[in-house]
């Protein structure tokens, strides 16, 4: 079962833009996204950090208990780990885990009898997430550097998946859905938050690489 929270702001979706090279696009997305981990206090082309996290529903008392760098490098689109129902002992996948804010909240919810796997394609973000995990002392979390559309996880190995805004800037989003369906156990749940279009964009805007990243 997929449960979506859709944030209604201008987003970008391209169905027919052959002039955009998908490999170049993916690398550019990684570069822009990784810059948050490298320089969390700089101005970025999308909302980040603690102030933004609080504005979309992460409780202040929860953020206070997390490593500051984890919160400062936050670059999601909603408070998916807060609204997700994560029972004790669950196997949780945080797909596109970034610096690990949702990962750490999920690790607390599932407890020592459960486990959380954080996956991200940015080594810079994974390094920040590792730092936060060590600071918290969690032993039920593992991290992997992978692309969301080619997961190495076994079939039917995950109870709960959290996806906090990775579809919008991924040209292989259909493959991500296929991978999620493969790794989720029967009766499991995917909690996904994403940006959606309020209205169609004209093709010249949609097919501009700059528009996707600014």
Buried (B, 14 or more C-beta within 10 A) or exposed (E): EEEEBBBEEEBBBBEEBEEBEEEEBBEBBBEBBBBBBBEBEEEBEBBBBBEBBBEBEBEEEBBEEBBEBBBBBBBBBBBBBBEBEBEEEBBBBBBBBBBBBBBBBBBBBBBEEBBBBBBBBBEBBBBBBBBBBEBBEBEBBEBBEBBBBEBEBEEEBBBBBBBBBBBBBBBBBEBBBEBBEBBBBEEBBBBBBBBBBEEEBEEEBBBBBEBBBE
